[in-house]
Amino acid sequence: MGIHRKTVRRYHEHGDLHLFTFNCYQRLSLLTDPRVVCGLSRRIDKALLSHKCKRIAFVYMPEHVHMLVLPSSPTFESELFLKSFKQPLSRFVHRLWETDNYPALPRLMVHYPDRSQTFRFWQQGGGHDQNIRGERRILNATHYIHRNPLRRGLAATPMDWKWSSARFYREEPERPIDPDLPELHSPTADLFD
């Protein structure tokens, strides 16, 4: 009997934002090394530029990521966008942790019957991709993203969690909050129906 893989139906309607959620392999807390999280930010920034998207909100949790993205292209393809930063980050982390002799590295190796193996940083499958449209839904999605660390008891307020866009909305959006954080764009009135 073959392995059942969950498939994600993705679609893009021009003007929709996408709320992406994707997990680390086996929901392990792999996003705790600042070098990895900074590497993720740089690779997502590059993917946003090449796929003509704007990041509206995000949170990096220890084992998963939530990100609200506005594509400007009517032909945006979620799978290609996600692949364009997830694969390079996985290769970067594999090299980094091999050099560091990272203790959990053996747990991240998937072994095949032919004795080959592969490093796995991200959970297989497409993650979650929800289309978001309308002011209330965009604001709710942003609020949901920013409250993630609170629900998990990782921070007392959304602004206390370093790896989030929450402070961007509380401070001056033009001023960079932290050089480790990625580029963000405020949702503007033209996003809302």
N, CA and C atoms as a LAMMPS dump frame, in Angstrom:
ITEM: TIMESTEP
0
ITEM: NUMBER OF ATOMS
579
ITEM: BOX BOUNDS ff ff ff
-5.0000000000000000e+02 5.0000000000000000e+02
-5.0000000000000000e+02 5.0000000000000000e+02
-5.0000000000000000e+02 5.0000000000000000e+02
ITEM: ATOMS id mol type element x y z
1 1 1 N 0.848 -1.178 0
2 1 2 C 0 0 0
3 1 3 C 0.894 1.242 0
4 2 1 N 0.596 2.219 -0.836
5 2 2 C 1.394 3.438 -0.959
6 2 3 C 1.175 4.376 0.225
7 3 1 N 2.061 5.297 0.348
8 3 2 C 1.969 6.295 1.411
9 3 3 C 0.938 7.344 1.01
10 4 1 N 0.024 7.623 1.933
11 4 2 C -0.983 8.654 1.672
12 4 3 C -0.375 10.016 1.997
13 5 1 N -0.392 10.901 1.061
14 5 2 C 0.102 12.264 1.284
15 5 3 C -1.073 13.219 1.186
16 6 1 N -1.152 14.071 2.18
17 6 2 C -2.188 15.093 2.194
18 6 3 C -1.878 16.113 1.104
19 7 1 N -2.854 16.45 0.303
20 7 2 C -2.647 17.457 -0.73
21 7 3 C -3.361 18.739 -0.33
22 8 1 N -2.784 19.842 -0.718
23 8 2 C -3.348 21.142 -0.417
24 8 3 C -3.844 21.743 -1.724
25 9 1 N -5.087 22.153 -1.74
26 9 2 C -5.619 22.826 -2.92
27 9 3 C -5.304 24.301 -2.778
28 10 1 N -4.535 24.817 -3.725
29 10 2 C -4.146 26.226 -3.686
30 10 3 C -4.746 26.94 -4.887
31 11 1 N -5.184 28.134 -4.673
32 11 2 C -5.654 28.95 -5.785
33 11 3 C -5.306 30.391 -5.483
34 12 1 N -5.26 31.188 -6.519
35 12 2 C -4.927 32.593 -6.34
36 12 3 C -5.907 33.443 -7.116
37 13 1 N -6.542 34.327 -6.398
38 13 2 C -7.386 35.347 -7.015
39 13 3 C -6.643 36.659 -6.846
40 14 1 N -6.419 37.363 -7.943
41 14 2 C -5.669 38.616 -7.886
42 14 3 C -6.312 39.555 -6.869
43 15 1 N -5.515 40.097 -5.979
44 15 2 C -5.994 40.981 -4.923
45 15 3 C -6.113 40.293 -3.573
46 16 1 N -6.142 38.949 -3.566
47 16 2 C -6.188 38.211 -2.304
48 16 3 C -4.827 38.214 -1.635
49 17 1 N -4.825 38.257 -0.322
50 17 2 C -3.626 37.992 0.451
51 17 3 C -3.606 36.504 0.747
52 18 1 N -2.438 35.972 1.05
53 18 2 C -2.305 34.561 1.41
54 18 3 C -1.775 34.466 2.828
55 19 1 N -2.494 33.725 3.663
56 19 2 C -2.012 33.408 4.998
57 19 3 C -1.374 32.025 4.922
58 20 1 N -0.048 32.005 4.981
59 20 2 C 0.704 30.757 4.916
60 20 3 C 1.055 30.294 6.325
61 21 1 N 0.931 28.999 6.549
62 21 2 C 1.424 28.356 7.761
63 21 3 C 2.187 27.128 7.323
64 22 1 N 3.426 27.006 7.802
65 22 2 C 4.21 25.814 7.492
66 22 3 C 5.044 25.436 8.705
67 23 1 N 5.283 24.125 8.839
68 23 2 C 5.882 23.554 10.043
69 23 3 C 7.267 23.002 9.794
70 24 1 N 8.053 23.003 10.865
71 24 2 C 9.333 22.294 10.847
72 24 3 C 9.065 20.788 10.878
73 25 1 N 10.027 20.033 10.437
74 25 2 C 9.926 18.58 10.386
75 25 3 C 9.502 18.022 11.751
76 26 1 N 8.478 17.195 11.741
77 26 2 C 7.916 16.552 12.934
78 26 3 C 7.572 17.562 14.028
79 27 1 N 7.321 18.794 13.619
80 27 2 C 6.996 19.894 14.54
81 27 3 C 8.054 20.062 15.631
82 28 1 N 9.3 19.81 15.244
83 28 2 C 10.419 20.016 16.161
84 28 3 C 10.717 21.511 16.26
85 29 1 N 11.24 21.942 17.367
86 29 2 C 11.59 23.354 17.583
87 29 3 C 12.927 23.663 16.924
88 30 1 N 12.909 23.795 15.602
89 30 2 C 14.134 24.014 14.835
90 30 3 C 14.396 25.488 14.555
91 31 1 N 13.427 26.337 14.862
92 31 2 C 13.588 27.772 14.608
93 31 3 C 13.945 28.508 15.899
94 32 1 N 14.943 27.988 16.599
95 32 2 C 15.404 28.619 17.835
96 32 3 C 16.832 29.15 17.699
97 33 1 N 17.54 28.722 16.682
98 33 2 C 18.898 29.199 16.42
99 33 3 C 18.787 30.525 15.67
100 34 1 N 19.259 31.638 16.239
101 34 2 C 19.127 32.938 15.567
102 34 3 C 19.746 32.959 14.167
103 35 1 N 20.795 32.183 13.927
104 35 2 C 21.393 32.135 12.59
105 35 3 C 20.406 31.559 11.585
106 36 1 N 19.631 30.587 12.018
107 36 2 C 18.635 29.951 11.14
108 36 3 C 17.48 30.916 10.884
109 37 1 N 17.007 31.579 11.943
110 37 2 C 15.869 32.482 11.789
111 37 3 C 16.259 33.697 10.94
112 38 1 N 17.455 34.231 11.157
113 38 2 C 17.924 35.342 10.306
114 38 3 C 18.078 34.861 8.858
115 39 1 N 18.573 33.641 8.68
116 39 2 C 18.683 33.064 7.34
117 39 3 C 17.332 32.906 6.68
118 40 1 N 16.331 32.526 7.459
119 40 2 C 14.968 32.412 6.931
120 40 3 C 14.471 33.777 6.466
121 41 1 N 14.685 34.801 7.286
122 41 2 C 14.244 36.152 6.904
123 41 3 C 14.884 36.595 5.597
124 42 1 N 16.186 36.405 5.46
125 42 2 C 16.889 36.817 4.233
126 42 3 C 16.359 36.069 3.012
127 43 1 N 16.12 34.784 3.165
128 43 2 C 15.65 33.988 2.02
129 43 3 C 14.198 34.325 1.661
130 44 1 N 13.381 34.609 2.656
131 44 2 C 12.008 35.024 2.358
132 44 3 C 12.012 36.387 1.682
133 45 1 N 12.855 37.31 2.157
134 45 2 C 12.943 38.625 1.513
135 45 3 C 13.289 38.477 0.031
136 46 1 N 14.246 37.616 -0.261
137 46 2 C 14.653 37.389 -1.653
138 46 3 C 13.494 36.797 -2.472
139 47 1 N 12.774 35.841 -1.878
140 47 2 C 11.631 35.219 -2.569
141 47 3 C 10.519 36.239 -2.804
142 48 1 N 10.269 37.1 -1.831
143 48 2 C 9.235 38.13 -1.991
144 48 3 C 9.569 39.044 -3.158
145 49 1 N 10.83 39.417 -3.261
146 49 2 C 11.262 40.289 -4.35
147 49 3 C 11.095 39.596 -5.702
148 50 1 N 11.566 38.36 -5.794
149 50 2 C 11.514 37.673 -7.094
150 50 3 C 10.096 37.263 -7.495
151 51 1 N 9.201 37.082 -6.528
152 51 2 C 7.817 36.7 -6.838
153 51 3 C 6.857 37.888 -6.755
154 52 1 N 7.426 39.1 -6.594
155 52 2 C 6.635 40.339 -6.584
156 52 3 C 5.529 40.297 -5.523
157 53 1 N 5.968 40.061 -4.277
158 53 2 C 5.032 40.003 -3.151
159 53 3 C 5.471 40.958 -2.052
160 54 1 N 4.528 41.286 -1.191
161 54 2 C 4.814 42.075 -0.002
162 54 3 C 4.405 41.259 1.222
163 55 1 N 5.263 41.283 2.241
164 55 2 C 4.937 40.61 3.502
165 55 3 C 4.216 41.634 4.376
166 56 1 N 3.014 41.294 4.799
167 56 2 C 2.184 42.191 5.581
168 56 3 C 2.35 41.909 7.076
169 57 1 N 2.453 40.652 7.451
170 57 2 C 2.621 40.272 8.857
171 57 3 C 3.282 38.898 8.901
172 58 1 N 3.949 38.623 10.033
173 58 2 C 4.575 37.312 10.195
174 58 3 C 4.831 37.048 11.67
175 59 1 N 5.024 35.783 11.976
176 59 2 C 5.579 35.359 13.26
177 59 3 C 6.346 34.069 13.002
178 60 1 N 7.546 34.004 13.555
179 60 2 C 8.334 32.778 13.541
180 60 3 C 8.208 32.165 14.928
181 61 1 N 7.555 31.043 15.01
182 61 2 C 7.441 30.302 16.259
183 61 3 C 8.563 29.264 16.288
184 62 1 N 8.827 28.636 17.42
185 62 2 C 9.932 27.665 17.461
186 62 3 C 9.795 26.527 16.453
187 63 1 N 8.558 26.113 16.123
188 63 2 C 8.384 24.972 15.228
189 63 3 C 7.51 25.245 14.012
190 64 1 N 7.069 26.467 13.833
191 64 2 C 6.27 26.79 12.649
192 64 3 C 6.329 28.287 12.351
193 65 1 N 5.813 28.641 11.17
194 65 2 C 5.807 30.022 10.697
195 65 3 C 4.399 30.367 10.223
196 66 1 N 3.955 31.573 10.543
197 66 2 C 2.745 32.157 9.958
198 66 3 C 3.191 33.407 9.217
199 67 1 N 2.656 33.602 8.024
200 67 2 C 3.06 34.75 7.229
201 67 3 C 1.893 35.185 6.342
202 68 1 N 1.591 36.477 6.356
203 68 2 C 0.541 37.059 5.525
204 68 3 C 1.217 37.801 4.385
205 69 1 N 0.931 37.397 3.155
206 69 2 C 1.643 37.886 1.975
207 69 3 C 0.643 38.41 0.946
208 70 1 N 1.012 39.526 0.328
209 70 2 C 0.21 40.102 -0.762
210 70 3 C 0.981 39.987 -2.064
211 71 1 N 0.574 39.067 -2.949
212 71 2 C 1.207 38.991 -4.273
213 71 3 C 0.667 40.101 -5.172
214 72 1 N 1.537 40.643 -6.02
215 72 2 C 1.061 41.664 -6.962
216 72 3 C 0.805 41.073 -8.345
217 73 1 N 1.309 39.88 -8.579
218 73 2 C 1.141 39.253 -9.888
219 73 3 C -0.153 38.442 -9.949
220 74 1 N -0.919 38.584 -11.024
221 74 2 C -2.129 37.771 -11.154
222 74 3 C -1.817 36.289 -11.384
223 75 1 N -0.568 35.972 -11.724
224 75 2 C -0.192 34.579 -11.981
225 75 3 C 0.643 33.988 -10.84
226 76 1 N 0.535 34.549 -9.647
227 76 2 C 1.281 34.071 -8.484
228 76 3 C 1.02 32.585 -8.241
229 77 1 N 2.094 31.836 -7.962
230 77 2 C 1.973 30.402 -7.658
231 77 3 C 2.568 30.136 -6.282
232 78 1 N 1.693 29.775 -5.334
233 78 2 C 2.11 29.548 -3.953
234 78 3 C 3.226 28.521 -3.831
235 79 1 N 3.091 27.396 -4.547
236 79 2 C 4.082 26.322 -4.421
237 79 3 C 5.476 26.801 -4.802
238 80 1 N 5.568 27.543 -5.899
239 80 2 C 6.869 28.039 -6.341
240 80 3 C 7.43 29.064 -5.363
241 81 1 N 6.569 29.907 -4.817
242 81 2 C 7.002 30.898 -3.837
243 81 3 C 7.582 30.208 -2.601
244 82 1 N 6.846 29.261 -2.039
245 82 2 C 7.306 28.559 -0.832
246 82 3 C 8.594 27.78 -1.097
247 83 1 N 8.638 27.105 -2.211
248 83 2 C 9.828 26.311 -2.576
249 83 3 C 11.06 27.205 -2.723
250 84 1 N 10.859 28.438 -3.188
251 84 2 C 11.994 29.318 -3.483
252 84 3 C 12.756 29.763 -2.231
253 85 1 N 12.166 29.647 -1.058
254 85 2 C 12.935 29.955 0.158
255 85 3 C 13.079 28.76 1.091
256 86 1 N 12.135 27.813 1.044
257 86 2 C 12.24 26.671 1.956
258 86 3 C 13.397 25.743 1.581
259 87 1 N 13.571 25.463 0.299
260 87 2 C 14.681 24.59 -0.113
261 87 3 C 16.046 25.22 0.161
262 88 1 N 16.289 26.491 -0.215
263 88 2 C 17.589 27.094 0.106
264 88 3 C 17.862 27.152 1.606
265 89 1 N 16.83 27.428 2.413
266 89 2 C 17.063 27.454 3.854
267 89 3 C 17.433 26.068 4.36
268 90 1 N 16.753 25.055 3.88
269 90 2 C 17.059 23.685 4.301
270 90 3 C 18.506 23.319 3.981
271 91 1 N 18.976 23.668 2.786
272 91 2 C 20.378 23.385 2.417
273 91 3 C 21.347 24.154 3.324
274 92 1 N 21.033 25.42 3.592
275 92 2 C 21.861 26.245 4.471
276 92 3 C 21.953 25.632 5.875
277 93 1 N 20.814 25.248 6.427
278 93 2 C 20.78 24.688 7.78
279 93 3 C 21.526 23.364 7.834
280 94 1 N 21.347 22.536 6.819
281 94 2 C 22.041 21.245 6.791
282 94 3 C 23.552 21.462 6.849
283 95 1 N 24.073 22.349 6.016
284 95 2 C 25.522 22.629 6.027
285 95 3 C 25.96 23.212 7.369
286 96 1 N 25.185 24.164 7.871
287 96 2 C 25.502 24.82 9.132
288 96 3 C 25.562 23.818 10.275
289 97 1 N 24.55 22.969 10.375
290 97 2 C 24.48 22.039 11.5
291 97 3 C 25.433 20.858 11.346
292 98 1 N 25.78 20.516 10.113
293 98 2 C 26.827 19.505 9.934
294 98 3 C 28.151 20.038 10.473
295 99 1 N 28.46 21.28 10.153
296 99 2 C 29.692 21.916 10.637
297 99 3 C 29.688 22.013 12.159
298 100 1 N 28.548 22.359 12.73
299 100 2 C 28.415 22.508 14.184
300 100 3 C 28.291 21.174 14.913
301 101 1 N 28.128 20.081 14.153
302 101 2 C 27.856 18.768 14.746
303 101 3 C 26.627 18.851 15.661
304 102 1 N 25.577 19.45 15.131
305 102 2 C 24.324 19.667 15.843
306 102 3 C 23.775 18.348 16.369
307 103 1 N 23.499 18.241 17.679
308 103 2 C 23.109 16.953 18.272
309 103 3 C 21.849 16.328 17.67
310 104 1 N 20.906 17.126 17.225
311 104 2 C 19.653 16.571 16.691
312 104 3 C 19.742 16.232 15.203
313 105 1 N 20.894 16.466 14.586
314 105 2 C 21.014 16.24 13.142
315 105 3 C 20.602 14.823 12.721
316 106 1 N 21.017 13.767 13.423
317 106 2 C 20.588 12.42 13.006
318 106 3 C 19.068 12.256 12.978
319 107 1 N 18.375 12.954 13.857
320 107 2 C 16.909 12.863 13.898
321 107 3 C 16.261 13.513 12.676
322 108 1 N 17.007 14.382 12.003
323 108 2 C 16.481 15.099 10.844
324 108 3 C 16.836 14.426 9.524
325 109 1 N 17.479 13.274 9.608
326 109 2 C 17.842 12.526 8.403
327 109 3 C 16.781 11.463 8.146
328 110 1 N 16.26 11.441 6.939
329 110 2 C 15.275 10.445 6.533
330 110 3 C 16.022 9.387 5.74
331 111 1 N 15.887 8.132 6.167
332 111 2 C 16.605 7.019 5.536
333 111 3 C 15.654 6.235 4.631
334 112 1 N 16.166 5.831 3.477
335 112 2 C 15.377 5.117 2.487
336 112 3 C 15.885 3.682 2.366
337 113 1 N 15.035 2.775 1.85
338 113 2 C 15.441 1.371 1.72
339 113 3 C 16.723 1.159 0.904
340 114 1 N 17.006 2.042 -0.047
341 114 2 C 18.219 1.872 -0.862
342 114 3 C 19.468 2.409 -0.143
343 115 1 N 19.318 2.703 1.147
344 115 2 C 20.384 3.209 2.028
345 115 3 C 20.745 4.676 1.777
346 116 1 N 20.009 5.334 0.9
347 116 2 C 20.24 6.766 0.727
348 116 3 C 19.525 7.493 1.874
349 117 1 N 19.863 8.735 2.039
350 117 2 C 19.226 9.538 3.077
351 117 3 C 19.133 10.985 2.626
352 118 1 N 18.243 11.701 3.255
353 118 2 C 18.076 13.113 2.951
354 118 3 C 17.805 13.877 4.24
355 119 1 N 18.244 15.105 4.274
356 119 2 C 18.007 15.984 5.41
357 119 3 C 16.626 16.599 5.27
358 120 1 N 15.903 16.654 6.353
359 120 2 C 14.554 17.212 6.315
360 120 3 C 14.449 18.303 7.374
361 121 1 N 14.264 19.551 6.94
362 121 2 C 14.05 20.656 7.874
363 121 3 C 12.568 20.982 7.988
364 122 1 N 11.872 20.967 6.862
365 122 2 C 10.448 21.311 6.832
366 122 3 C 9.6 20.053 6.776
367 123 1 N 8.43 20.125 7.365
368 123 2 C 7.46 19.045 7.277
369 123 3 C 7.026 18.911 5.814
370 124 1 N 6.925 17.677 5.353
371 124 2 C 6.475 17.471 3.975
372 124 3 C 5.036 17.929 3.818
373 125 1 N 4.688 18.243 2.607
374 125 2 C 3.34 18.718 2.329
375 125 3 C 3.363 20.218 2.136
376 126 1 N 2.269 20.743 1.769
377 126 2 C 2.22 22.154 1.42
378 126 3 C 1.977 23.109 2.553
379 127 1 N 1.772 22.594 3.757
380 127 2 C 1.404 23.506 4.827
381 127 3 C -0.026 23.984 4.61
382 128 1 N -0.308 25.163 5.068
383 128 2 C -1.651 25.717 4.959
384 128 3 C -1.569 27.033 4.19
385 129 1 N -2.461 27.224 3.264
386 129 2 C -2.505 28.438 2.447
387 129 3 C -3.959 28.878 2.388
388 130 1 N -4.269 29.973 3.074
389 130 2 C -5.635 30.477 3.109
390 130 3 C -5.688 31.83 2.422
391 131 1 N -6.622 31.988 1.495
392 131 2 C -6.814 33.274 0.836
393 131 3 C -7.596 34.197 1.763
394 132 1 N -7.129 35.446 1.838
395 132 2 C -7.722 36.435 2.739
396 132 3 C -8.084 37.675 1.927
397 133 1 N -9.292 38.165 2.122
398 133 2 C -9.746 39.365 1.422
399 133 3 C -10.693 40.133 2.354
400 134 1 N -10.633 41.429 2.298
401 134 2 C -11.521 42.27 3.104
402 134 3 C -10.831 42.748 4.368
403 135 1 N -11.139 43.983 4.742
404 135 2 C -10.459 44.627 5.876
405 135 3 C -10.554 43.811 7.159
406 136 1 N -11.746 43.383 7.524
407 136 2 C -11.92 42.644 8.784
408 136 3 C -11.109 41.35 8.79
409 137 1 N -11.146 40.602 7.704
410 137 2 C -10.402 39.327 7.649
411 137 3 C -8.891 39.559 7.673
412 138 1 N -8.421 40.623 7.004
413 138 2 C -6.978 40.939 7.018
414 138 3 C -6.545 41.322 8.426
415 139 1 N -7.326 42.161 9.085
416 139 2 C -6.995 42.563 10.453
417 139 3 C -7.062 41.373 11.403
418 140 1 N -8.054 40.501 11.247
419 140 2 C -8.15 39.309 12.087
420 140 3 C -6.956 38.378 11.878
421 141 1 N -6.547 38.203 10.626
422 141 2 C -5.391 37.346 10.339
423 141 3 C -4.117 37.923 10.954
424 142 1 N -3.95 39.235 10.857
425 142 2 C -2.781 39.897 11.445
426 142 3 C -2.79 39.738 12.96
427 143 1 N -3.941 39.939 13.56
428 143 2 C -4.091 39.78 15.013
429 143 3 C -3.79 38.339 15.428
430 144 1 N -4.32 37.386 14.687
431 144 2 C -4.066 35.965 14.968
432 144 3 C -2.561 35.665 14.93
433 145 1 N -1.894 36.162 13.901
434 145 2 C -0.452 35.941 13.758
435 145 3 C 0.286 36.515 14.968
436 146 1 N -0.019 37.742 15.324
437 146 2 C 0.717 38.422 16.395
438 146 3 C 0.434 37.847 17.777
439 147 1 N -0.72 37.221 17.96
440 147 2 C -1.054 36.654 19.272
441 147 3 C -0.536 35.228 19.451
442 148 1 N 0.038 34.638 18.427
443 148 2 C 0.539 33.266 18.525
444 148 3 C 1.476 33.043 19.713
445 149 1 N 2.497 33.882 19.917
446 149 2 C 3.401 33.659 21.057
447 149 3 C 2.694 33.767 22.418
448 150 1 N 1.647 34.584 22.51
449 150 2 C 0.903 34.72 23.762
450 150 3 C 0.135 33.443 24.068
451 151 1 N -0.524 32.887 23.047
452 151 2 C -1.295 31.659 23.249
453 151 3 C -0.408 30.514 23.726
454 152 1 N 0.851 30.545 23.335
455 152 2 C 1.792 29.493 23.729
456 152 3 C 2.541 29.822 25.016
457 153 1 N 2.31 31 25.584
458 153 2 C 2.995 31.381 26.81
459 153 3 C 4.453 31.765 26.589
460 154 1 N 4.816 32.165 25.37
461 154 2 C 6.198 32.532 25.054
462 154 3 C 6.466 34.02 25.258
463 155 1 N 5.406 34.807 25.396
464 155 2 C 5.56 36.252 25.574
465 155 3 C 4.325 36.781 26.308
466 156 1 N 4.506 37.906 27.009
467 156 2 C 3.396 38.522 27.74
468 156 3 C 2.556 39.423 26.839
469 157 1 N 3.208 40.037 25.837
470 157 2 C 2.506 40.877 24.872
471 157 3 C 3.055 40.542 23.48
472 158 1 N 2.314 40.853 22.434
473 158 2 C 2.834 40.583 21.09
474 158 3 C 4.169 41.278 20.817
475 159 1 N 4.364 42.468 21.382
476 159 2 C 5.602 43.208 21.135
477 159 3 C 6.817 42.593 21.83
478 160 1 N 6.595 41.714 22.789
479 160 2 C 7.697 41.074 23.509
480 160 3 C 8.369 39.963 22.703
481 161 1 N 7.719 39.473 21.661
482 161 2 C 8.275 38.376 20.867
483 161 3 C 9.103 38.969 19.73
484 162 1 N 10.405 38.737 19.773
485 162 2 C 11.318 39.332 18.791
486 162 3 C 10.941 38.976 17.359
487 163 1 N 10.616 37.713 17.102
488 163 2 C 10.457 37.208 15.735
489 163 3 C 9.026 37.387 15.243
490 164 1 N 8.575 38.617 15.218
491 164 2 C 7.199 38.923 14.837
492 164 3 C 7.14 40.332 14.251
493 165 1 N 6.114 40.596 13.497
494 165 2 C 5.908 41.941 12.949
495 165 3 C 5.081 42.816 13.874
496 166 1 N 4.721 42.336 15.062
497 166 2 C 3.834 43.089 15.955
498 166 3 C 4.378 44.479 16.272
499 167 1 N 5.672 44.604 16.555
500 167 2 C 6.236 45.911 16.897
501 167 3 C 6.199 46.871 15.717
502 168 1 N 6.231 46.342 14.518
503 168 2 C 6.151 47.164 13.306
504 168 3 C 4.858 47.98 13.305
505 169 1 N 3.781 47.386 13.816
506 169 2 C 2.49 48.058 13.822
507 169 3 C 2.335 49.001 15.006
508 170 1 N 3.164 48.844 16.023
509 170 2 C 3.082 49.69 17.218
510 170 3 C 4.057 50.856 17.166
511 171 1 N 5.114 50.736 16.376
512 171 2 C 6.125 51.785 16.284
513 171 3 C 6.034 52.44 14.91
514 172 1 N 7.004 53.235 14.572
515 172 2 C 7.005 53.912 13.281
516 172 3 C 7.346 52.905 12.182
517 173 1 N 6.418 52.644 11.248
518 173 2 C 6.668 51.651 10.221
519 173 3 C 7.871 51.951 9.333
520 174 1 N 8.241 53.232 9.204
521 174 2 C 9.381 53.581 8.346
522 174 3 C 10.711 53.206 8.998
523 175 1 N 10.733 53.12 10.326
524 175 2 C 11.97 52.883 11.049
525 175 3 C 12.202 51.38 11.211
526 176 1 N 13.386 50.88 10.831
527 176 2 C 13.641 49.457 11.055
528 176 3 C 13.667 49.161 12.553
529 177 1 N 12.979 48.11 12.945
530 177 2 C 12.881 47.762 14.353
531 177 3 C 14.105 46.986 14.799
532 178 1 N 14.537 46.083 13.993
533 178 2 C 15.636 45.201 14.357
534 178 3 C 16.268 44.735 13.05
535 179 1 N 17.586 44.795 12.931
536 179 2 C 18.21 44.388 11.666
537 179 3 C 18.023 42.902 11.345
538 180 1 N 17.674 42.092 12.348
539 180 2 C 17.442 40.664 12.106
540 180 3 C 16.075 40.393 11.488
541 181 1 N 15.177 41.384 11.583
542 181 2 C 13.815 41.169 11.105
543 181 3 C 13.703 41.497 9.619
544 182 1 N 12.777 40.825 8.96
545 182 2 C 12.611 41.032 7.519
546 182 3 C 11.868 42.316 7.196
547 183 1 N 11.854 42.625 5.911
548 183 2 C 11.134 43.799 5.416
549 183 3 C 9.631 43.552 5.501
550 184 1 N 8.906 44.608 5.852
551 184 2 C 7.445 44.518 5.973
552 184 3 C 6.795 45.676 5.244
553 185 1 N 5.531 45.487 4.897
554 185 2 C 4.727 46.536 4.281
555 185 3 C 3.416 46.623 5.044
556 186 1 N 3.018 47.816 5.392
557 186 2 C 1.729 48.002 6.064
558 186 3 C 0.599 47.783 5.066
559 187 1 N -0.458 47.146 5.529
560 187 2 C -1.629 47.083 4.644
561 187 3 C -2.185 48.492 4.493
562 188 1 N -2.543 48.866 3.317
563 188 2 C -3.081 50.205 3.075
564 188 3 C -4.537 50.117 2.686
565 189 1 N -5.184 51.241 2.64
566 189 2 C -6.619 51.273 2.358
567 189 3 C -6.959 50.586 1.043
568 190 1 N -6.036 50.614 0.064
569 190 2 C -6.37 50.022 -1.228
570 190 3 C -6.429 48.492 -1.175
571 191 1 N -5.976 47.881 -0.061
572 191 2 C -6.091 46.435 0.087
573 191 3 C -7.502 46.028 0.452
574 192 1 N -8.221 46.939 1.052
575 192 2 C -9.495 46.581 1.637
576 192 3 C -10.638 46.82 0.654
577 193 1 N -11.567 45.872 0.692
578 193 2 C -12.758 46.007 -0.159
579 193 3 C -13.622 47.163 0.292
